[in-house]
């Protein structure tokens, strides 16, 4: 019997077509030929997917569909989507290995032809993916196959398709805490291993980001294991695409309970293990030979992973691990930490700011470990680094909103990753070159003698050890610095007062003004503006020498109203647009404080457009830039044009702009410019006030500053130290 057609909701139609829910509602009201509901209820109708696609295709809307959302919808509607991932992952590998021209040819195949190709590809490649089996695809699979091919065509790498397939499988399982390691963090971890390394192991490989980063550093033997089958499968496909020349071995299983590489020792172990797992095998592994530094308590699964990593290293090999801050200070792990420190296995602990990786509300830590060598050099100190200040002053709500809570989708934060990585790597390089001659940097880095760490708590929290003291600064220098900041605060307060004098506005009347609007997509099609965006980041450099040193405008720069402060880093500088004065820049991820949009000025001229930013280049003869920025960045507009719950992405084409004469636009534009100035001056004054108060309080408590003596008087009041 023929399979019944799938049914979709209005929300899914909006995602398939790349429009807002409101647009779908308008279509239903205005077009008599819009598909009639085929199910559901009056308040939540369902529509036949075949009819919807035919209607969209007749109007050209299908071309704007988000490939990832199309694949998600196809998987949800598939009658046997659960368990289908293992069959589809080899197809991602097959499609991503083909050229764009070959993929276009595949897309043009008939349903029968595409199914036959999928059968052959699945049979040929199933042996490369752990747990995958050759299958026979049938007619009901065609929608998923075409959506999968479209998704691979969209990014050319297959990573988006891998992410969608993995998240679907994880949603159908009871697995939790499957956080994905962000690419910038993975790259930093791979660089923290000193010198070249050939063999690398990740015993909790997840999506394979750490192994891929190691491959970029020259590792050619990549070994991974993960307890979640779809994670191991995804890692395999991802590595086969990213490092086709490498020797890749990925296994399914719990590394602590069932180590697939029990006899293997490698040059480096990179790992972002699961956190807070009390069911990690404490009782059954109590006498395991890996616990060379003490049996990890039941609540210390992280210290079990640390010792597992050390057990797989050759003498002198390094392990770099991402751990929660509690692992550095929990009382239950004190004895294990003590033996790790005493033996010299702990080389450095680097604190990351919240938002660097999931869970986003926690400031995670990177532990750099080294397996002691017999008769090797004595390790007298441990390096502690706090990268919080180097990561930039952007609010952490913005940083956290840039990554998912589930960790099954890609993450990118608003942190200044180039500065963070530079701070960590510079301090670590200086320490490894000469630990005894390392120069401390108060507030950022300190080499602490091992003997100082072996106290009653063995607390390895970086903030505890690098905390700056005002006693480290000469009193005269401290007084001069405080006075300079205080004078800037006075000037900033005067500027804020001047900005607050703006009163050139009045009530609109008894009711708010209404106007006709057009979407940014409509304005772009009409030539009133051009919409630009930086291409997705790539692990392979796409830049050139002419742009590698240019500053990059970041989301926090827009939020704070400051000049471009980012560095190119892994940005594809060959595809990043250069900002021109008069461009309107809008943050692509909503959330946090500060402005969502502003007009680029002379300070922004020539800078590179950073990731997660939309650039609108208006025709000045038709659109006033500040008028455009004011309405594009309004809270109501951003909310209406955004999708997502944990990460709120702004769809630029859905933003709406009132249709007003140019002269009236300019009046609004001047008002919005003054509002932007007010916000920027307020943020600057707040920052200066905080800095002034910090310097004063620290100077007074540290003894570098003293209160001025009172006017001469015969009366003296007793104090704490009075006789």
HELIX and SHEET records of a PDB file:
HELIX    1   1 UNK A   10  UNK A   17  1                                   8    
HELIX    2   2 UNK A   21  UNK A   30  1                                  10    
HELIX    3   3 UNK A   49  UNK A   58  1                                  10    
HELIX    4   4 UNK A   62  UNK A   64  5                                   3    
HELIX    5   5 UNK A   67  UNK A   77  1                                  11    
HELIX    6   6 UNK A   85  UNK A   96  1                                  12    
HELIX    7   7 UNK A  100  UNK A  107  1                                   8    
HELIX    8   8 UNK A  111  UNK A  125  1                                  15    
HELIX    9   9 UNK A  126  UNK A  128  5                                   3    
HELIX   10  10 UNK A  139  UNK A  141  5                                   3    
HELIX   11  11 UNK A  142  UNK A  155  1                                  14    
HELIX   12  12 UNK A  159  UNK A  171  1                                  13    
HELIX   13  13 UNK A  183  UNK A  191  1                                   9    
HELIX   14  14 UNK A  209  UNK A  216  1                                   8    
HELIX   15  15 UNK A  229  UNK A  242  1                                  14    
HELIX   16  16 UNK A  301  UNK A  311  1                                  11    
HELIX   17  17 UNK A  325  UNK A  328  5                                   4    
HELIX   18  18 UNK A  331  UNK A  333  5                                   3    
HELIX   19  19 UNK A  334  UNK A  343  1                                  10    
HELIX   20  20 UNK A  396  UNK A  401  1                                   6    
HELIX   21  21 UNK A  417  UNK A  433  1                                  17    
HELIX   22  22 UNK A  435  UNK A  437  5                                   3    
HELIX   23  23 UNK A  450  UNK A  453  1                                   4    
HELIX   24  24 UNK A  462  UNK A  466  1                                   5    
HELIX   25  25 UNK A  470  UNK A  472  5                                   3    
HELIX   26  26 UNK A  475  UNK A  499  1                                  25    
HELIX   27  27 UNK A  520  UNK A  525  1                                   6    
HELIX   28  28 UNK A  555  UNK A  560  1                                   6    
HELIX   29  29 UNK A  625  UNK A  632  1                                   8    
HELIX   30  30 UNK A  635  UNK A  640  1                                   6    
HELIX   31  31 UNK A  652  UNK A  654  5                                   3    
HELIX   32  32 UNK A  662  UNK A  702  1                                  41    
SHEET    1   A 3 UNK A   7  UNK A   8  0                                        
SHEET    2   A 3 UNK A  45  UNK A  48 -1                                        
SHEET    3   A 3 UNK A  39  UNK A  40 -1                                        
SHEET    1   B 9 UNK A 247  UNK A 252  0                                        
SHEET    2   B 9 UNK A 221  UNK A 226  1                                        
SHEET    3   B 9 UNK A 199  UNK A 202  1                                        
SHEET    4   B 9 UNK A 266  UNK A 271  1                                        
SHEET    5   B 9 UNK A 313  UNK A 323  1                                        
SHEET    6   B 9 UNK A 365  UNK A 370 -1                                        
SHEET    7   B 9 UNK A 346  UNK A 351 -1                                        
SHEET    8   B 9 UNK A 381  UNK A 386  1                                        
SHEET    9   B 9 UNK A 445  UNK A 449 -1                                        
SHEET    1   C 2 UNK A 517  UNK A 519  0                                        
SHEET    2   C 2 UNK A 656  UNK A 658 -1                                        
SHEET    1   D 4 UNK A 529  UNK A 533  0                                        
SHEET    2   D 4 UNK A 613  UNK A 618 -1                                        
SHEET    3   D 4 UNK A 584  UNK A 587 -1                                        
SHEET    4   D 4 UNK A 597  UNK A 599 -1                                        
SHEET    1   E 2 UNK A 552  UNK A 553  0                                        
SHEET    2   E 2 UNK A 608  UNK A 609  1                                        
SHEET    1   F 3 UNK A 589  UNK A 590  0                                        
SHEET    2   F 3 UNK A 648  UNK A 650 -1                                        
SHEET    3   F 3 UNK A 642  UNK A 643 -1                                        
END                                                                             
